[in-house]
Amino acid sequence: MARAGGDQDTSWAEPELRRFRRLDAEERTTTEGANNVVIFVGSSIFREWRELRAFDEDWARDGWRVKNRAFGGSTTADVLRAFDDVASSTVASADARKIIV
């Protein structure tokens, strides 16, 4: 989605941010006390990163869970503006050991 330069509004990403909050709320009820979570927050480079799915499988064998909270079309500035929203919902739903931006 094209946005004017300097746009400070991340409302265009709200559908994905809402989806993250819903997933986190659902997970909170099914994985109470889960730990060793790695959260990826970023743009479509993380969202579309196929190897990240393989990390999830590999790391699961070592007791880690990977949560991908990247939203497409975002710039680094967008990610930083939305970080508090994404991180507060996601971190509250899990014992996040690492957050990768």
Secondary structure, 3 states (H helix, E strand, C coil): CCCCCCCCCCHHHHHHHHHHHHHHHHHHHHCCCCCCEEEECCCHHHHCCHHHHHHHHHHHHCCCEEEECCCCCCCHHHHHHHHHHHHHHHHHCCCEEEEEC
